[in-house]
């Protein structure tokens, strides 16, 4: 059976930083690492939204990225 070790979570806020020549939005990412992996999805979204509100650009998306090492027992 496999086990999960060293779980980490980060929030990535995608912000609109301009437009391309064809008129499409240009995006940049704001990454916040060392978020508690136990954080609920609702709490992660609330934190991401609050951090996004502090940005000078419009928020396009809030993403949660979970990562862990898998190994056999």
N, C-alpha and C positions, 0 to 999 in steps of 0.2 A: 504494500500500500504506500502511496506517495504522501509526503507531508509538505507543508508550506512553511518556509523559513524566511526571515528577513523581509517581512512585508513592509512596503513603503507606499505612500500616497502623495501625489502632488496635484495642485490645481493649476490649470492653464486657462487664462482668460484671453480670448481672441478679440482684439480691438481693431476697429477700422481706422487706418492711418492715412487714407487718401484714396484716389481713384487712378486707374490705369488709363492709357490713351483711348482705350475702347469704352471707357465709362464704367468698368466693373470696379467694385470695391477692392482695395489693397488692405491686407491684414498683417498684423504683427502679434506675437504671443507674449504674454506676461506670465511667467512661471513662478509659482510659490511652492517650494519644496518643504519637506519635513512636516507634512500634515498627518495627524494621527490616523492610522488605517482603520481604527474602530469608529471613526466619525460616520454618522448616518448620512445618507444621500441628501436628505432634506437640509441638514446642517451644512454639508459641503456646498450645496447650491446657495444657501443663504450667505455663507462666508464669501463665496465667489462673487455673488451679486454685490455685496457690500464693498469688496475690494475693487470691483469694476466701477462702482460709482465714484471712486476716488481718482479714476483715470481721467485724463483730459480728452480722451477719445471715446467714441461710441462703442459699447460692448456688442460684439457679434455673437459670442458664444462663451459659455462657461463649461470647461471640461474637467473631469476627474480622471486621473490615470493611476491605477493600482498596479503594483509590481511586486513579485515575490520570487524567490528561488524555490524550485521544486526538487525534492530528493526522495529516495526510498528510505523507509524506516530502518 
